[in-house]
Amino acid sequence: MRLGIVIMAAGKGTRLKSKRAKVLHEIGGKALLRHVIQSASQIVAPHDIYVVVGHQAEQVEAAVKDTGVRFVRQEEQRGTGHAIQCAEAAVRGYEELLVLSGDVPLLKPETIAKLRDFHIAERAAMTILTAAPEDSGSYGRVLRKSANAPEVKAIVEHKALTPEQSKVREINSGIYAFRSEPLFKHIDELKTENSHGELYLTDMAEVLVNAGERVVALEAERPTEVLGANTIAEMMELDGELRMETARRLMAEGVTILRPETTVIDEGVEIGADTVIEPFVQLLGATKIGAESRVRSYSVIENSTLGDHVLVRQGCLIEDSMIANGGFIGPYARLRLGSEIGEGAHVGNFVETKKLKLGKGSKANHLTYLGDAEIGANVNVGAGTITCNYDGVNKHRTLIGDGVFVGSDSTLVAPLSIGDGAYIAAGSSITEDVPADALALGRSRQTTKEGWAKNRRARDAARKKL
């Protein structure tokens, strides 16, 4: 049995009041469509997934091209039924089809698999995934032939509900399973007799029932899985639910998250046991944190890897960087693009790094910029030190050996190499390479003029009397 999956992703999402395609809006750190593809890819191989695109097709394709799915263009968006008509040539070779919505991001692969298995076991032409939320709102209702029977009589849109039908809680999720042969045999019977003049895949239930085919329904265990979002506010409700689910999963794995409702943790984040995440922390992208670490409040960590026993103090910004075991960061440090902090190294308050490799046990504790630099082990970088890595045209590297002492307020003008064990005097501007174990001074000799300040004050007082 060959199974294919079609994901509807061609719509505009006009109720969002956004210029961006609906399926590209994000929850949990990923586009809605990417969530659906991720779940679908656990059921079939990516090349058996067909995404129907239309509105902003180029942008949608570019956003998920790396997943390996295939694309079908719906140049003119004339409804969900028309979308399947557009996909017919591409998916004709599959005996069974699952149709998913690209804007239903909480749908779990286990639910998709259950829909598939139920559909096949029932030998149905069409299976509708339904839900029974507390408030059925403006959703269409699924009317079964009898209360406990799987067979469906009809799907009635909200506007067409009678008072009696509106009491039915079971809604149509817009997620279906089809046997391909009856689907494509009858899909051209869909009509545009509705307020939007579109072809609705929903109407296939009635078409197939009238053709004597078996149409059944399966109710999802968790209604929230199949609910989409038509407004930004509704989307953020889904985002909150997904992030809380992520927090609960991490806590079940031994992570302490203080006040999880205040944190922003993307779905793909990994954290080791006995690590503590304090309130108002953001952990984004492909971030990984080891065991027995602590991230203090107001820090933002994105696409970075932290080892075990790492302490990130308050208010740090860390992106695209690595921190080895036992590293100490902050408070108020910024690590960016390609920074590698060695085992037990310290990057302190108001220190910024970029493409830095800081060796084991080295320290840069205060008010420092270290960019395009490689610093050895057990180096002390004094407060106010900067690597001058940019000459106005090109970037240059600074190389500092093991055991070097860099005095406060030093300016290291790259390209520059400082040998092992060297000392840089405080307040120096270093423009030439420094050999190992040397002392380098790059400042003018101090001149002291005794009585100068007293004489100046006297002169100033005399002027004021004139």
DRENDO-1510 file (C-alpha; in Angstrom, 1 decimal, always signed):
<recs>
REC; n; res; u; v; w
REC; 1; MET; +0.0; +0.0; +0.0 .
REC; 2; ARG; +1.5; +3.3; -1.1 .
REC; 3; LEU; +0.7; +6.3; +1.1 .
REC; 4; GLY; +1.2; +9.9; +0.2 .
REC; 5; ILE; +0.6; +13.0; +2.2 .
REC; 6; VAL; -0.7; +16.4; +0.8 .
REC; 7; ILE; -0.2; +19.5; +2.9 .
REC; 8; MET; -2.4; +22.5; +2.2 .
REC; 9; ALA; -0.3; +25.6; +2.3 .
REC; 10; ALA; -1.6; +27.9; -0.5 .
REC; 11; GLY; -3.9; +30.2; +1.4 .
REC; 12; LYS; -3.3; +33.9; +2.3 .
REC; 13; GLY; -4.6; +33.9; +5.8 .
REC; 14; THR; -6.2; +37.3; +5.4 .
REC; 15; ARG; -7.6; +37.4; +8.9 .
REC; 16; LEU; -4.1; +37.6; +10.3 .
REC; 17; LYS; -3.8; +41.1; +8.8 .
REC; 18; SER; -0.2; +40.2; +7.8 .
REC; 19; LYS; +1.7; +40.5; +4.5 .
REC; 20; ARG; +3.5; +37.2; +5.3 .
REC; 21; ALA; +2.0; +33.9; +4.2 .
REC; 22; LYS; +0.1; +32.3; +7.0 .
REC; 23; VAL; +2.1; +29.1; +7.1 .
REC; 24; LEU; +5.3; +31.1; +7.5 .
REC; 25; HIS; +4.3; +32.6; +10.8 .
REC; 26; GLU; +6.1; +30.9; +13.7 .
REC; 27; ILE; +5.3; +29.3; +17.0 .
REC; 28; GLY; +7.8; +27.5; +19.2 .
REC; 29; GLY; +10.6; +29.0; +17.0 .
REC; 30; LYS; +9.5; +27.3; +13.8 .
REC; 31; ALA; +7.2; +28.2; +10.9 .
REC; 32; LEU; +3.7; +26.6; +11.2 .
REC; 33; LEU; +4.3; +24.6; +8.0 .
REC; 34; ARG; +7.6; +23.3; +9.3 .
REC; 35; HIS; +5.9; +21.8; +12.3 .
REC; 36; VAL; +3.4; +20.0; +10.1 .
REC; 37; ILE; +6.2; +18.7; +7.8 .
REC; 38; GLN; +8.1; +17.5; +10.8 .
REC; 39; SER; +5.2; +15.4; +12.0 .
REC; 40; ALA; +4.3; +14.1; +8.5 .
REC; 41; SER; +8.0; +13.1; +7.9 .
REC; 42; GLN; +7.6; +10.5; +10.8 .
REC; 43; ILE; +4.8; +8.8; +8.8 .
REC; 44; VAL; +6.3; +8.8; +5.2 .
REC; 45; ALA; +9.5; +9.7; +3.6 .
REC; 46; PRO; +9.8; +13.5; +2.7 .
REC; 47; HIS; +9.7; +12.7; -1.0 .
REC; 48; ASP; +6.2; +11.3; -0.4 .
REC; 49; ILE; +5.0; +14.6; +1.0 .
REC; 50; TYR; +3.5; +17.2; -1.4 .
REC; 51; VAL; +3.0; +20.7; -0.2 .
REC; 52; VAL; +0.4; +22.7; -2.2 .
REC; 53; VAL; +1.7; +26.3; -2.4 .
REC; 54; GLY; +0.1; +29.4; -4.0 .
REC; 55; HIS; +0.2; +32.7; -2.1 .
REC; 56; GLN; +3.9; +33.7; -1.8 .
REC; 57; ALA; +4.8; +30.4; -3.3 .
REC; 58; GLU; +8.5; +31.2; -3.8 .
REC; 59; GLN; +8.9; +32.3; -0.2 .
REC; 60; VAL; +7.1; +29.3; +1.2 .
REC; 61; GLU; +9.1; +26.9; -1.0 .
REC; 62; ALA; +12.4; +28.5; +0.0 .
REC; 63; ALA; +11.5; +28.4; +3.7 .
REC; 64; VAL; +11.1; +24.6; +3.8 .
REC; 65; LYS; +13.0; +23.4; +0.7 .
REC; 66; ASP; +15.7; +21.8; +3.0 .
REC; 67; THR; +13.1; +19.3; +4.3 .
REC; 68; GLY; +13.1; +17.4; +1.0 .
REC; 69; VAL; +9.4; +17.6; +0.4 .
REC; 70; ARG; +7.9; +18.2; -3.1 .
REC; 71; PHE; +5.8; +21.1; -4.2 .
REC; 72; VAL; +2.6; +21.5; -6.2 .
REC; 73; ARG; +1.6; +25.0; -7.4 .
REC; 74; GLN; -2.0; +26.2; -7.0 .
REC; 75; GLU; -1.6; +29.3; -9.2 .
REC; 76; GLU; -5.2; +30.5; -8.5 .
REC; 77; GLN; -6.5; +29.8; -5.1 .
REC; 78; ARG; -10.0; +28.5; -5.6 .
REC; 79; GLY; -10.4; +26.4; -2.4 .
REC; 80; THR; -9.2; +23.2; -0.8 .
REC; 81; GLY; -11.0; +21.0; -3.4 .
REC; 82; HIS; -9.3; +22.9; -6.2 .
REC; 83; ALA; -5.9; +22.4; -4.4 .
REC; 84; ILE; -6.3; +18.6; -4.6 .
REC; 85; GLN; -7.3; +18.9; -8.2 .
REC; 86; CYS; -4.0; +20.7; -8.8 .
REC; 87; ALA; -2.2; +17.9; -7.0 .
REC; 88; GLU; -3.9; +15.1; -8.8 .
REC; 89; ALA; -1.3; +14.5; -11.4 .
REC; 90; ALA; +1.5; +14.4; -8.8 .
REC; 91; VAL; -0.2; +12.0; -6.4 .
REC; 92; ARG; -2.1; +9.7; -8.7 .
REC; 93; GLY; +0.3; +6.8; -8.0 .
REC; 94; TYR; -0.6; +6.6; -4.3 .
REC; 95; GLU; -3.4; +4.2; -3.2 .
REC; 96; GLU; -4.1; +6.2; +0.0 .
REC; 97; LEU; -3.7; +9.9; +0.7 .
REC; 98; LEU; -3.6; +11.9; +3.9 .
REC; 99; VAL; -4.5; +15.6; +3.6 .
REC; 100; LEU; -3.1; +17.8; +6.3 .
REC; 101; SER; -3.4; +21.6; +6.9 .
REC; 102; GLY; -0.2; +23.6; +6.9 .
REC; 103; ASP; -1.5; +25.9; +9.6 .
REC; 104; VAL; -2.3; +23.2; +12.2 .
REC; 105; PRO; +1.1; +23.0; +14.0 .
REC; 106; LEU; +0.3; +21.0; +17.1 .
REC; 107; LEU; -0.8; +17.8; +15.2 .
REC; 108; LYS; +1.3; +14.9; +16.5 .
REC; 109; PRO; +2.6; +12.1; +14.3 .
REC; 110; GLU; +0.9; +9.6; +16.6 .
REC; 111; THR; -2.5; +11.2; +15.7 .
REC; 112; ILE; -1.6; +11.1; +12.0 .
REC; 113; ALA; -0.7; +7.4; +12.3 .
REC; 114; LYS; -3.9; +6.7; +14.2 .
REC; 115; LEU; -5.9; +8.4; +11.4 .
REC; 116; ARG; -4.1; +6.3; +8.8 .
REC; 117; ASP; -4.6; +3.0; +10.6 .
REC; 118; PHE; -8.3; +3.7; +11.3 .
REC; 119; HIS; -9.0; +4.7; +7.7 .
REC; 120; ILE; -7.4; +1.5; +6.4 .
REC; 121; ALA; -9.1; -0.7; +9.0 .
REC; 122; GLU; -12.5; +0.8; +8.1 .
REC; 123; ARG; -11.9; +0.4; +4.4 .
REC; 124; ALA; -13.3; +3.9; +3.9 .
REC; 125; ALA; -13.2; +6.1; +0.9 .
REC; 126; MET; -12.9; +9.1; +3.2 .
REC; 127; THR; -12.0; +9.5; +6.9 .
REC; 128; ILE; -12.5; +12.8; +8.7 .
REC; 129; LEU; -10.4; +13.6; +11.7 .
REC; 130; THR; -12.7; +15.4; +14.1 .
REC; 131; ALA; -12.5; +17.0; +17.5 .
REC; 132; ALA; -14.9; +18.0; +20.3 .
REC; 133; PRO; -13.7; +21.2; +21.9 .
REC; 134; GLU; -15.5; +22.8; +24.8 .
REC; 135; ASP; -16.5; +25.7; +22.4 .
REC; 136; SER; -17.1; +24.6; +18.9 .
REC; 137; GLY; -17.4; +28.2; +17.8 .
REC; 138; SER; -17.6; +28.9; +14.1 .
REC; 139; TYR; -16.4; +25.4; +13.0 .
REC; 140; GLY; -18.4; +23.2; +10.7 .
REC; 141; ARG; -20.1; +20.2; +12.4 .
REC; 142; VAL; -19.7; +16.5; +11.6 .
REC; 143; LEU; -23.1; +14.7; +11.6 .
REC; 144; ARG; -22.8; +11.0; +12.1 .
REC; 145; LYS; -25.5; +8.5; +11.0 .
REC; 146; SER; -25.9; +7.5; +14.6 .
REC; 147; ALA; -24.3; +8.5; +17.9 .
REC; 148; ASN; -21.8; +5.7; +18.3 .
REC; 149; ALA; -21.3; +4.8; +14.6 .
REC; 150; PRO; -18.2; +5.8; +12.7 .
REC; 151; GLU; -20.2; +6.5; +9.5 .
REC; 152; VAL; -20.7; +10.1; +8.6 .
REC; 153; LYS; -23.9; +11.5; +7.1 .
REC; 154; ALA; -22.7; +15.0; +6.3 .
REC; 155; ILE; -20.5; +17.9; +7.2 .
REC; 156; VAL; -22.5; +21.1; +7.7 .
REC; 157; GLU; -20.8; +24.5; +7.6 .
REC; 158; HIS; -21.4; +26.8; +10.6 .
REC; 159; LYS; -23.5; +29.3; +8.6 .
REC; 160; ALA; -25.8; +26.5; +7.5 .
REC; 161; LEU; -26.4; +24.9; +10.9 .
REC; 162; THR; -29.9; +24.5; +12.2 .
REC; 163; PRO; -30.5; +25.2; +15.9 .
REC; 164; GLU; -30.5; +21.5; +16.6 .
REC; 165; GLN; -27.3; +20.9; +14.6 .
REC; 166; SER; -25.5; +23.7; +16.4 .
REC; 167; LYS; -25.7; +21.7; +19.6 .
REC; 168; VAL; -23.4; +19.1; +18.1 .
REC; 169; ARG; -19.9; +19.6; +19.5 .
REC; 170; GLU; -18.0; +17.4; +17.0 .
REC; 171; ILE; -16.2; +19.6; +14.5 .
REC; 172; ASN; -14.4; +19.0; +11.2 .
REC; 173; SER; -10.7; +19.6; +11.6 .
REC; 174; GLY; -10.0; +19.8; +7.8 .
REC; 175; ILE; -7.7; +16.8; +8.1 .
REC; 176; TYR; -8.6; +13.8; +6.0 .
REC; 177; ALA; -7.6; +10.4; +4.7 .
REC; 178; PHE; -8.8; +9.3; +1.3 .
REC; 179; ARG; -8.6; +6.2; -0.9 .
REC; 180; SER; -7.3; +7.7; -4.1 .
REC; 181; GLU; -9.5; +5.9; -6.6 .
REC; 182; PRO; -12.9; +7.1; -5.4 .
REC; 183; LEU; -11.5; +10.6; -4.5 .
REC; 184; PHE; -10.3; +11.3; -8.0 .
REC; 185; LYS; -13.2; +9.5; -9.6 .
REC; 186; HIS; -15.6; +12.0; -8.0 .
REC; 187; ILE; -13.6; +15.1; -7.2 .
REC; 188; ASP; -14.9; +16.9; -10.3 .
REC; 189; GLU; -18.4; +16.7; -8.9 .
REC; 190; LEU; -17.5; +19.5; -6.4 .
REC; 191; LYS; -19.6; +22.6; -6.8 .
REC; 192; THR; -18.9; +26.3; -6.2 .
REC; 193; GLU; -22.3; +26.9; -4.6 .
REC; 194; ASN; -21.0; +28.8; -1.6 .
REC; 195; SER; -20.4; +32.4; -0.6 .
REC; 196; HIS; -16.8; +32.4; -1.8 .
REC; 197; GLY; -17.5; +30.5; -5.0 .
REC; 198; GLU; -14.7; +28.0; -4.2 .
REC; 199; LEU; -14.4; +24.2; -4.3 .
REC; 200; TYR; -14.3; +22.8; -0.8 .
REC; 201; LEU; -12.8; +19.4; +0.0 .
REC; 202; THR; -15.2; +19.3; +2.9 .
REC; 203; ASP; -18.0; +18.7; +0.3 .
REC; 204; MET; -16.4; +15.4; -0.7 .
REC; 205; ALA; -18.1; +13.8; +2.3 .
REC; 206; GLU; -21.5; +14.4; +0.8 .
REC; 207; VAL; -20.3; +13.6; -2.8 .
REC; 208; LEU; -18.9; +10.2; -1.7 .
REC; 209; VAL; -21.9; +9.3; +0.5 .
REC; 210; ASN; -24.2; +10.1; -2.4 .
REC; 211; ALA; -22.0; +7.8; -4.6 .
REC; 212; GLY; -22.5; +5.0; -2.1 .
REC; 213; GLU; -19.0; +5.2; -0.7 .
REC; 214; ARG; -18.1; +4.7; +3.0 .
REC; 215; VAL; -17.2; +7.9; +4.8 .
REC; 216; VAL; -16.2; +7.7; +8.5 .
REC; 217; ALA; -14.9; +9.9; +11.3 .
REC; 218; LEU; -12.3; +9.5; +13.9 .
REC; 219; GLU; -12.3; +11.9; +16.9 .
REC; 220; ALA; -8.8; +13.2; +18.0 .
REC; 221; GLU; -8.1; +12.6; +21.7 .
REC; 222; ARG; -6.8; +16.1; +22.2 .
REC; 223; PRO; -8.9; +18.8; +20.5 .
REC; 224; THR; -6.0; +21.4; +20.7 .
REC; 225; GLU; -4.0; +19.2; +18.3 .
REC; 226; VAL; -6.2; +19.9; +15.4 .
REC; 227; LEU; -7.1; +23.5; +16.0 .
REC; 228; GLY; -5.5; +26.1; +13.7 .
REC; 229; ALA; -5.2; +29.9; +14.2 .
REC; 230; ASN; -7.0; +32.6; +12.3 .
REC; 231; THR; -5.6; +35.6; +14.2 .
REC; 232; ILE; -2.2; +36.5; +15.7 .
REC; 233; ALA; -3.8; +36.3; +19.2 .
REC; 234; GLU; -5.0; +32.7; +18.5 .
REC; 235; MET; -1.5; +31.9; +17.1 .
REC; 236; MET; +0.2; +33.1; +20.2 .
REC; 237; GLU; -2.2; +30.9; +22.3 .
REC; 238; LEU; -0.8; +27.9; +20.3 .
REC; 239; ASP; +2.7; +29.2; +20.8 .
REC; 240; GLY; +2.1; +29.4; +24.6 .
REC; 241; GLU; +0.7; +25.8; +24.7 .
REC; 242; LEU; +3.6; +24.4; +22.6 .
REC; 243; ARG; +6.2; +26.2; +24.7 .
REC; 244; MET; +4.6; +25.0; +28.0 .
REC; 245; GLU; +4.5; +21.5; +26.5 .
REC; 246; THR; +8.3; +21.8; +25.8 .
REC; 247; ALA; +8.9; +23.0; +29.4 .
REC; 248; ARG; +7.0; +20.1; +30.9 .
REC; 249; ARG; +8.9; +17.6; +28.7 .
REC; 250; LEU; +12.2; +19.1; +29.9 .
REC; 251; MET; +11.2; +19.1; +33.5 .
REC; 252; ALA; +10.2; +15.5; +33.2 .
REC; 253; GLU; +13.8; +14.9; +32.1 .
REC; 254; GLY; +15.2; +16.4; +35.3 .
REC; 255; VAL; +15.5; +20.1; +34.3 .
REC; 256; THR; +14.4; +22.7; +36.8 .
REC; 257; ILE; +12.6; +25.6; +35.1 .
REC; 258; LEU; +11.6; +28.3; +37.6 .
REC; 259; ARG; +8.4; +30.0; +36.6 .
REC; 260; PRO; +8.1; +28.2; +33.2 .
REC; 261; GLU; +5.3; +30.4; +32.1 .
REC; 262; THR; +7.8; +33.3; +31.9 .
REC; 263; THR; +10.4; +31.5; +29.8 .
REC; 264; VAL; +10.6; +31.2; +26.0 .
REC; 265; ILE; +12.0; +27.8; +25.0 .
REC; 266; ASP; +11.9; +26.6; +21.4 .
REC; 267; GLU; +10.8; +23.1; +20.7 .
REC; 268; GLY; +14.2; +21.8; +19.5 .
REC; 269; VAL; +16.2; +23.0; +22.6 .
REC; 270; GLU; +18.0; +20.2; +24.6 .
REC; 271; ILE; +18.9; +20.5; +28.2 .
REC; 272; GLY; +20.7; +18.1; +30.6 .
REC; 273; ALA; +19.4; +16.9; +34.0 .
REC; 274; ASP; +19.9; +19.1; +37.1 .
REC; 275; THR; +20.3; +22.3; +35.0 .
REC; 276; VAL; +18.3; +25.2; +36.4 .
REC; 277; ILE; +16.7; +27.8; +34.1 .
REC; 278; GLU; +15.6; +30.9; +35.9 .
REC; 279; PRO; +12.6; +33.1; +35.0 .
REC; 280; PHE; +12.5; +35.3; +31.9 .
REC; 281; VAL; +15.2; +33.3; +30.0 .
REC; 282; GLN; +14.9; +32.7; +26.2 .
REC; 283; LEU; +16.5; +29.5; +24.8 .
REC; 284; LEU; +16.1; +29.6; +21.0 .
REC; 285; GLY; +16.9; +27.6; +17.9 .
REC; 286; ALA; +19.2; +24.6; +18.1 .
REC; 287; THR; +20.5; +25.4; +21.6 .
REC; 288; LYS; +21.9; +22.6; +23.7 .
REC; 289; ILE; +22.8; +22.9; +27.4 .
REC; 290; GLY; +24.6; +20.2; +29.4 .
REC; 291; ALA; +23.9; +18.9; +32.9 .
REC; 292; GLU; +24.2; +20.8; +36.2 .
REC; 293; SER; +24.4; +24.2; +34.6 .
REC; 294; ARG; +22.5; +27.3; +35.4 .
REC; 295; VAL; +21.1; +30.1; +33.2 .
REC; 296; ARG; +20.1; +33.1; +35.2 .
REC; 297; SER; +17.3; +35.5; +34.5 .
REC; 298; TYR; +17.0; +37.7; +31.4 .
REC; 299; SER; +19.6; +35.8; +29.4 .
REC; 300; VAL; +19.0; +35.0; +25.7 .
REC; 301; ILE; +20.8; +32.0; +24.2 .
REC; 302; GLU; +20.4; +31.2; +20.5 .
REC; 303; ASN; +21.8; +28.3; +18.4 .
REC; 304; SER; +24.6; +27.7; +21.0 .
REC; 305; THR; +26.0; +24.8; +22.8 .
REC; 306; LEU; +26.8; +24.9; +26.5 .
REC; 307; GLY; +28.6; +22.1; +28.4 .
REC; 308; ASP; +28.1; +20.8; +31.9 .
REC; 309; HIS; +28.5; +23.0; +35.0 .
REC; 310; VAL; +28.3; +26.2; +33.0 .
REC; 311; LEU; +27.0; +29.3; +34.8 .
REC; 312; VAL; +25.4; +32.1; +32.7 .
REC; 313; ARG; +24.8; +35.0; +34.9 .
REC; 314; GLN; +22.0; +37.6; +34.4 .
REC; 315; GLY; +21.3; +39.4; +31.2 .
REC; 316; CYS; +23.7; +37.7; +28.8 .
REC; 317; LEU; +23.3; +37.5; +25.0 .
REC; 318; ILE; +24.8; +34.3; +23.5 .
REC; 319; GLU; +24.4; +33.4; +19.8 .
REC; 320; ASP; +26.1; +30.9; +17.6 .
REC; 321; SER; +28.7; +30.1; +20.2 .
REC; 322; MET; +30.1; +27.3; +22.3 .
REC; 323; ILE; +30.9; +27.2; +26.0 .
REC; 324; ALA; +32.9; +24.3; +27.4 .
REC; 325; ASN; +32.4; +22.6; +30.7 .
REC; 326; GLY; +32.7; +24.8; +33.7 .
REC; 327; GLY; +32.5; +28.1; +31.8 .
REC; 328; PHE; +31.4; +31.3; +33.6 .
REC; 329; ILE; +29.7; +34.0; +31.5 .
REC; 330; GLY; +28.4; +37.4; +32.5 .
REC; 331; PRO; +26.6; +39.2; +33.9 .
REC; 332; TYR; +25.7; +41.3; +30.8 .
REC; 333; ALA; +28.2; +39.6; +28.4 .
REC; 334; ARG; +27.6; +39.3; +24.7 .
REC; 335; LEU; +29.0; +36.3; +22.8 .
REC; 336; ARG; +28.3; +36.2; +19.1 .
REC; 337; LEU; +29.2; +34.4; +15.9 .
REC; 338; GLY; +31.7; +31.7; +16.4 .
REC; 339; SER; +32.9; +32.4; +19.9 .
REC; 340; GLU; +34.4; +29.3; +21.6 .
REC; 341; ILE; +34.9; +29.6; +25.4 .
REC; 342; GLY; +37.2; +27.0; +26.8 .
REC; 343; GLU; +36.9; +24.8; +29.9 .
REC; 344; GLY; +36.6; +26.8; +33.1 .
REC; 345; ALA; +37.2; +30.1; +31.2 .
REC; 346; HIS; +35.5; +33.4; +32.4 .
REC; 347; VAL; +33.9; +36.0; +30.2 .
REC; 348; GLY; +32.6; +38.7; +32.6 .
REC; 349; ASN; +30.4; +41.8; +32.7 .
REC; 350; PHE; +30.1; +44.0; +29.7 .
REC; 351; VAL; +32.5; +41.8; +27.6 .
REC; 352; GLU; +31.8; +41.3; +23.9 .
REC; 353; THR; +33.3; +38.5; +21.8 .
REC; 354; LYS; +33.1; +37.6; +18.2 .
REC; 355; LYS; +35.0; +34.7; +16.5 .
REC; 356; LEU; +37.0; +34.3; +19.7 .
REC; 357; LYS; +38.7; +31.2; +20.8 .
REC; 358; LEU; +39.4; +31.6; +24.6 .
REC; 359; GLY; +41.6; +28.9; +26.1 .
REC; 360; LYS; +41.1; +26.8; +29.2 .
REC; 361; GLY; +41.1; +28.8; +32.4 .
REC; 362; SER; +41.5; +32.1; +30.7 .
REC; 363; LYS; +39.7; +35.2; +32.0 .
REC; 364; ALA; +38.3; +38.4; +30.5 .
REC; 365; ASN; +36.3; +39.7; +33.3 .
REC; 366; HIS; +35.4; +43.4; +32.6 .
REC; 367; LEU; +34.6; +45.9; +29.9 .
REC; 368; THR; +36.4; +44.2; +27.0 .
REC; 369; TYR; +36.0; +43.6; +23.3 .
REC; 370; LEU; +37.7; +40.5; +21.8 .
REC; 371; GLY; +37.1; +39.9; +18.1 .
REC; 372; ASP; +38.8; +37.6; +15.6 .
REC; 373; ALA; +41.2; +36.4; +18.3 .
REC; 374; GLU; +42.7; +33.2; +19.5 .
REC; 375; ILE; +43.8; +33.3; +23.1 .
REC; 376; GLY; +45.6; +30.4; +24.8 .
REC; 377; ALA; +45.2; +28.9; +28.3 .
REC; 378; ASN; +45.4; +30.7; +31.6 .
REC; 379; VAL; +45.5; +34.2; +30.1 .
REC; 380; ASN; +44.3; +37.2; +32.0 .
REC; 381; VAL; +42.8; +40.0; +29.9 .
REC; 382; GLY; +42.5; +43.2; +31.9 .
REC; 383; ALA; +39.6; +45.5; +31.9 .
REC; 384; GLY; +39.1; +47.8; +29.0 .
REC; 385; THR; +41.2; +45.7; +26.6 .
REC; 386; ILE; +40.2; +45.7; +22.9 .
REC; 387; THR; +41.5; +43.8; +19.9 .
REC; 388; CYS; +41.5; +46.3; +17.0 .
REC; 389; ASN; +40.6; +43.7; +14.3 .
REC; 390; TYR; +39.3; +46.0; +11.5 .
REC; 391; ASP; +41.5; +48.4; +9.5 .
REC; 392; GLY; +38.6; +49.9; +7.6 .
REC; 393; VAL; +38.8; +47.4; +4.8 .
REC; 394; ASN; +39.8; +43.9; +6.1 .
REC; 395; LYS; +39.5; +42.0; +9.4 .
REC; 396; HIS; +42.7; +40.7; +11.0 .
REC; 397; ARG; +43.4; +38.2; +13.8 .
REC; 398; THR; +45.1; +38.5; +17.2 .
REC; 399; LEU; +47.0; +35.5; +18.5 .
REC; 400; ILE; +47.8; +35.3; +22.2 .
REC; 401; GLY; +49.8; +32.5; +23.7 .
REC; 402; ASP; +49.4; +30.6; +27.0 .
REC; 403; GLY; +49.9; +32.4; +30.3 .
REC; 404; VAL; +49.9; +35.9; +28.9 .
REC; 405; PHE; +49.0; +38.9; +31.2 .
REC; 406; VAL; +47.3; +41.7; +29.3 .
REC; 407; GLY; +47.2; +44.9; +31.4 .
REC; 408; SER; +44.0; +47.0; +31.7 .
REC; 409; ASP; +43.1; +49.4; +28.9 .
REC; 410; SER; +45.4; +47.8; +26.4 .
REC; 411; THR; +44.8; +48.2; +22.6 .
REC; 412; LEU; +46.0; +45.3; +20.6 .
REC; 413; VAL; +46.2; +46.3; +16.9 .
REC; 414; ALA; +45.9; +43.3; +14.6 .
REC; 415; PRO; +47.4; +41.5; +12.9 .
REC; 416; LEU; +49.3; +40.7; +16.0 .
REC; 417; SER; +51.0; +37.8; +17.8 .
REC; 418; ILE; +51.9; +37.7; +21.5 .
REC; 419; GLY; +54.1; +34.9; +22.7 .
REC; 420; ASP; +53.6; +32.6; +25.7 .
REC; 421; GLY; +54.2; +34.1; +29.1 .
REC; 422; ALA; +54.5; +37.7; +27.8 .
REC; 423; TYR; +53.3; +40.8; +29.8 .
REC; 424; ILE; +51.5; +43.7; +28.2 .
REC; 425; ALA; +51.8; +46.9; +30.4 .
REC; 426; ALA; +48.5; +48.6; +31.3 .
REC; 427; GLY; +47.4; +51.4; +28.9 .
REC; 428; SER; +49.6; +50.2; +26.1 .
REC; 429; SER; +48.9; +50.4; +22.4 .
REC; 430; ILE; +50.6; +47.3; +20.9 .
REC; 431; THR; +51.2; +47.3; +17.1 .
REC; 432; GLU; +54.1; +44.9; +16.8 .
REC; 433; ASP; +54.5; +41.2; +17.6 .
REC; 434; VAL; +55.6; +40.4; +21.2 .
REC; 435; PRO; +58.0; +37.5; +21.8 .
REC; 436; ALA; +57.5; +34.9; +24.6 .
REC; 437; ASP; +58.2; +36.0; +28.1 .
REC; 438; ALA; +58.8; +39.7; +27.1 .
REC; 439; LEU; +57.3; +42.8; +28.6 .
REC; 440; ALA; +55.7; +45.1; +26.0 .
REC; 441; LEU; +55.0; +48.8; +26.7 .
REC; 442; GLY; +53.3; +51.0; +24.2 .
REC; 443; ARG; +52.7; +54.3; +25.9 .
REC; 444; SER; +54.5; +57.7; +26.4 .
REC; 445; ARG; +56.6; +58.4; +29.5 .
REC; 446; GLN; +54.8; +60.1; +32.3 .
REC; 447; THR; +55.7; +63.8; +32.9 .
REC; 448; THR; +54.8; +65.4; +36.3 .
REC; 449; LYS; +54.8; +69.2; +36.7 .
REC; 450; GLU; +54.6; +70.0; +40.4 .
REC; 451; GLY; +52.4; +73.0; +41.4 .
REC; 452; TRP; +50.9; +73.2; +37.9 .
REC; 453; ALA; +47.3; +72.7; +39.1 .
REC; 454; LYS; +47.7; +75.2; +42.0 .
REC; 455; ASN; +49.0; +77.9; +39.6 .
REC; 456; ARG; +46.2; +77.3; +37.2 .
REC; 457; ARG; +43.6; +77.8; +39.9 .
REC; 458; ALA; +45.2; +81.0; +40.9 .
REC; 459; ARG; +45.2; +82.3; +37.3 .
REC; 460; ASP; +41.5; +81.4; +36.9 .
REC; 461; ALA; +40.6; +83.2; +40.2 .
REC; 462; ALA; +42.5; +86.3; +39.0 .
REC; 463; ARG; +40.5; +86.4; +35.7 .
REC; 464; LYS; +37.2; +86.3; +37.5 .
REC; 465; LYS; +38.1; +89.4; +39.5 .
REC; 466; LEU; +38.7; +91.5; +36.3 .
</recs>
